[in-house]
Amino acid sequence: MNPSSRWRGWLVAGAIFLLGVAAGGAGMTWAGVHVFRQRMQNPASTRSMAERAAERIGADLTKSLQLSAAESAQVQAILDQSAVNLKAVRVQATTQAAAELRASTVRIARTLPVEKRREFYRLIAQRFGRLGLSAPEPEKEP
């Protein structure tokens, strides 16, 4: 095998590797944005990780501790209530995060000169749109 063909082989292998990394990164970015947008738009609609964990933990405890049906039901009821409480905390935190984003937008706009506010709100509308949220409305100029 001559040195030229060996070099080309390594070059092709490197290119394939880099394309794979780029495709994987792009796919994960898209998936992350999609999931984040879905959670921001409607945090209460999806089955939460806490609910799935409660089911897994309940099944694991029942098996590992050889719980009776009554014991298993009591443990599962506690885990289910905990999952509901955690979901409520997540919904509240998501609502507060969206409110803080809107409030910080208004605070930033107030510090900008009037001529820059329109462009600021246009940029912010794009960013809110990527999150799947409605953009804050510009304040009326005095």
matplotlib code that plots the C-alpha trace (Angstrom):
import matplotlib.pyplot as plt

x = [0.0, 1.5, 1.7, -0.7, -3.6, -3.0, -3.3, -6.5, -8.0, -7.3, -8.7, -12.0, -12.2, -11.7, -14.4, -16.9, -16.2, -16.7, -19.9, -21.2, -20.4, -22.1, -25.2, -25.4, -25.0, -27.6, -30.0, -29.6, -29.9, -33.1, -34.5, -33.5, -35.2, -38.3, -38.7, -37.9, -40.4, -43.1, -42.5, -42.6, -45.8, -47.7, -45.9, -48.8, -49.7, -46.9, -46.3, -43.5, -40.3, -41.5, -44.5, -42.4, -39.9, -42.7, -43.8, -40.3, -39.5, -42.8, -42.2, -38.6, -39.5, -42.3, -39.9, -36.8, -38.7, -41.2, -44.1, -47.6, -50.3, -51.5, -48.0, -47.2, -50.4, -49.6, -46.0, -47.3, -49.9, -47.2, -45.0, -47.9, -48.8, -45.1, -45.1, -48.2, -46.6, -43.4, -45.3, -47.1, -43.7, -42.5, -45.6, -45.2, -41.5, -42.2, -44.8, -42.5, -39.7, -41.9, -43.0, -39.4, -38.4, -41.2, -40.4, -36.7, -37.6, -39.6, -36.8, -34.3, -36.5, -37.0, -33.2, -32.9, -33.4, -36.8, -35.3, -33.6, -36.7, -38.5, -35.4, -35.1, -38.7, -38.3, -35.2, -37.0, -40.0, -37.8, -36.3, -39.6, -40.9, -38.1, -39.3, -42.9, -43.9, -45.8, -43.6, -44.2, -45.9, -43.9, -45.0, -46.7, -44.3, -45.2]
y = [0.0, 3.3, 6.3, 8.3, 5.8, 5.4, 9.1, 9.2, 6.4, 8.3, 11.4, 9.7, 8.0, 11.4, 13.0, 10.3, 10.7, 14.4, 14.1, 11.6, 14.0, 16.9, 14.9, 13.5, 17.0, 18.5, 15.7, 16.1, 19.8, 19.5, 16.9, 19.0, 22.1, 20.2, 18.7, 22.0, 23.8, 21.2, 21.4, 25.3, 25.4, 22.9, 21.6, 19.7, 17.7, 15.2, 12.2, 13.3, 11.6, 11.6, 9.5, 7.0, 6.8, 6.2, 3.2, 1.8, 2.4, 0.8, -2.3, -2.5, -2.2, -4.7, -7.2, -6.5, -6.4, -9.1, -6.8, -8.1, -6.7, -4.4, -3.2, -2.7, -0.7, 1.6, 2.2, 2.9, 5.3, 7.3, 7.3, 8.3, 11.3, 12.3, 12.2, 14.4, 16.9, 17.0, 17.6, 20.5, 22.0, 21.7, 23.4, 26.2, 26.6, 26.6, 29.3, 31.4, 31.0, 32.3, 35.2, 36.1, 36.0, 38.4, 40.7, 40.8, 41.6, 44.6, 45.8, 45.5, 47.4, 50.2, 50.8, 51.0, 54.2, 54.3, 53.8, 50.5, 49.1, 48.0, 46.0, 44.6, 43.4, 41.9, 39.9, 38.8, 37.7, 35.3, 33.9, 33.4, 31.8, 29.3, 28.4, 28.1, 31.0, 34.1, 37.1, 40.0, 43.0, 46.2, 48.8, 51.9, 54.8, 57.8]
z = [0.0, -1.0, 1.4, -0.7, -0.5, 3.3, 3.8, 1.7, 3.8, 7.0, 5.5, 4.5, 7.9, 9.6, 7.4, 8.1, 11.8, 11.7, 9.7, 12.2, 15.1, 13.3, 12.5, 16.1, 17.6, 15.3, 16.0, 19.8, 19.6, 17.6, 20.1, 23.1, 21.7, 20.8, 24.2, 26.0, 23.8, 24.5, 28.2, 28.2, 26.2, 28.3, 31.4, 32.8, 29.7, 29.5, 31.7, 34.0, 34.8, 38.5, 37.5, 35.6, 38.4, 40.9, 39.0, 38.6, 42.3, 43.4, 41.3, 42.4, 46.1, 45.8, 44.3, 46.4, 49.7, 48.7, 49.7, 50.1, 47.9, 50.7, 51.5, 47.8, 47.3, 50.3, 49.0, 45.5, 46.8, 48.6, 45.5, 43.3, 45.5, 45.6, 41.8, 41.6, 44.1, 42.0, 38.8, 40.5, 41.5, 37.9, 36.5, 39.0, 38.3, 34.5, 35.0, 37.1, 34.6, 31.7, 33.9, 34.7, 31.1, 30.2, 33.2, 32.3, 28.7, 29.9, 32.2, 29.4, 27.0, 29.5, 29.6, 25.8, 23.8, 22.0, 18.5, 19.6, 21.4, 18.2, 17.1, 20.6, 20.6, 17.1, 18.3, 21.5, 19.5, 17.5, 20.7, 22.4, 19.2, 19.3, 22.8, 21.6, 23.8, 22.8, 22.7, 25.2, 23.7, 23.5, 26.0, 24.7, 24.2, 26.3]

ax = plt.figure().add_subplot(projection="3d")
ax.plot(x, y, z, "-o")
ax.set_aspect("equal")
plt.show()
